[in-house]
Amino acid sequence: MSTAGAPPFDSKEFRSLFGHLPTGVVVITGLSTSGEPLGITIGSFASISLDPPLAGFFVGRSSRTWPLIAERGSFTANILGSAQSDLCWKFAKDNNEESRFSGLDFGVSTNGSPVLPDVVATIDCTLDSTRSIGDHDLVVGMVTDFRVRNSTQPSMVFYRGKTGDARIES
Ligand SMILES: Cc1cc2nc3c(=O)[nH]c(=O)nc-3n(C[C@H](O)[C@H](O)[C@H](O)COP(=O)(O)O)c2cc1C
């Protein structure tokens, strides 16, 4: 029998189980208050409400980048294409010294956040609210603009630790 309050399985198994549930992949981009471009790879991004238009994601409270983006109060979700696994891993790695944007020719969205090259679509948000849940924060954004930029490529799917392709035969 498990101890009260403790999970009945280990966190490795929990992660591995959820690896069986495919997700899309976005890079949440924004700027620090001093204008430095910032970004994090996120698989939990989803639409939340149509009226008002809200979208959000769950971010670990150990994230170093999210608090810097949140301080400015706006962000952009960049939906990755299936051929963009380099961007997926680049924005998930701790590079310490080097900016995740080094060598990237990025654009600017209507709210000033970086737009990564050749992404499928972007969704601009202003920060609506955050709520602490377990060891993550639920971040809710008010959608202020959205653009399909490159719909000829299939979107990325993340499944069992690997990136793949969201094409569905009709
Ligand atoms: C496909 C994929 C999906 C991810 N999804 C999330 C997520 O939804 N929430 C989260 O907090 N981290 C997620 N991560 C992990 C972060 O990208 C990673 O911890 C990153 O180093 C955080 O950077 P930071 O400490 O600079 O904020 C994901 C990573 C990958 C590769």
The ligand as a MOL file (V3000), in Angstrom:
LIG
                    3D

  0  0  0     0  0            999 V3000
M  V30 BEGIN CTAB
M  V30 COUNTS 31 33 0 0 0
M  V30 BEGIN ATOM
M  V30 1 C 9.1800 17.9470 -27.1350 0
M  V30 2 C 9.4060 18.6700 -25.8200 0
M  V30 3 C 8.3140 19.1510 -25.1050 0
M  V30 4 C 8.4940 19.8330 -23.8810 0
M  V30 5 N 7.4060 20.2950 -23.2140 0
M  V30 6 C 7.5560 20.9650 -22.0520 0
M  V30 7 C 6.4210 21.5010 -21.3670 0
M  V30 8 O 5.2690 21.3840 -21.8120 0
M  V30 9 N 6.6410 22.1640 -20.1940 0
M  V30 10 C 7.9130 22.3320 -19.6770 0
M  V30 11 O 8.0290 22.9480 -18.6160 0
M  V30 12 N 9.0030 21.8340 -20.3160 0
M  V30 13 C 8.8550 21.1740 -21.4880 0
M  V30 14 N 9.9530 20.6830 -22.1520 0
M  V30 15 C 11.2830 20.8300 -21.5230 0
M  V30 16 C 11.9070 22.2270 -21.7090 0
M  V30 17 O 12.0060 22.5760 -23.0750 0
M  V30 18 C 13.3140 22.2110 -21.0930 0
M  V30 19 O 13.2280 21.8440 -19.7350 0
M  V30 20 C 14.0630 23.5150 -21.2100 0
M  V30 21 O 15.4430 23.2970 -20.9320 0
M  V30 22 C 13.5610 24.5910 -20.2770 0
M  V30 23 O 14.4150 25.6910 -20.4590 0
M  V30 24 P 14.5830 26.8530 -19.4040 0
M  V30 25 O 15.1020 26.2660 -18.1180 0
M  V30 26 O 15.5600 27.7870 -20.0650 0
M  V30 27 O 13.2200 27.4670 -19.2340 0
M  V30 28 C 9.8030 20.0120 -23.3690 0
M  V30 29 C 10.9080 19.5350 -24.0880 0
M  V30 30 C 10.7150 18.8630 -25.3000 0
M  V30 31 C 11.9140 18.3540 -26.0710 0
M  V30 END ATOM
M  V30 BEGIN BOND
M  V30 1 1 1 2
M  V30 2 1 2 3
M  V30 3 2 2 30
M  V30 4 2 3 4
M  V30 5 1 4 5
M  V30 6 1 4 28
M  V30 7 2 5 6
M  V30 8 1 6 7
M  V30 9 1 6 13
M  V30 10 2 7 8
M  V30 11 1 7 9
M  V30 12 1 9 10
M  V30 13 2 10 11
M  V30 14 1 10 12
M  V30 15 2 12 13
M  V30 16 1 13 14
M  V30 17 1 14 15
M  V30 18 1 14 28
M  V30 19 1 15 16
M  V30 20 1 16 17
M  V30 21 1 16 18
M  V30 22 1 18 19
M  V30 23 1 18 20
M  V30 24 1 20 21
M  V30 25 1 20 22
M  V30 26 1 22 23
M  V30 27 1 23 24
M  V30 28 2 24 25
M  V30 29 1 24 26
M  V30 30 1 24 27
M  V30 31 2 28 29
M  V30 32 1 29 30
M  V30 33 1 30 31
M  V30 END BOND
M  V30 END CTAB
M  END
